[in-house]
């Protein structure tokens, strides 16, 4: 009988996805490799065949989270032909990542920030990966801007700054969302995002 061939890439993905569930529910600190193995229905030793340490699992899990978000975002905007409406949908979907009403997404967002910004954080020495993690979202924004130009909605001269506009948009959403959480939501986050988007669209549109 031939030995079973294991797809190592797929198995790593499954372990990361199992870990993601635990990190979103319990947080990184209290989640153990034993728990991850149990959730993935494998032995603890098998986990170490794919990852050297829990830190590596966390990085893989966060990358899975971001990849899943990009897929969700792509599905959400797939049928939106109007580039203006598509940009609004991108913004709205991004703020859902840290929706206080969803404690799992909120915990993951806070874990991501903590481990990226603090020197003892898992992602602190791997922050170069964050650019790659956000690449899919930036591409969606850039593609939407270029589509708007091709349809005569957005000004042609913004094409050279499309990447910068995408970075600026996503950075604003991250910043205002974090401010909302830290200040105990004393303002309406959606209203703030809508105001920013209104100004952005006015600046880049041919007929504002």
Buried (B, 14 or more C-beta within 10 A) or exposed (E): EEEEEEEEEEBBBBBBBBBBBBBBEEBBEEBEBEBBBBBBEBEEEBBBEBBEEBBBBBBBBBBBBBBEBBEEBEEBBEEBEBBBEBBBBBBBBBBBBBBEEBEEBBBBBBBBBBBBEEEEBBBEEBEEBBEEBBEBBBBBBBBBBBBBBEEEBBBEEBBEEBBEBBBBBBEBBBEBBBBBBEEEEEEEBEEBBBEBBEEBBEEBBEEE
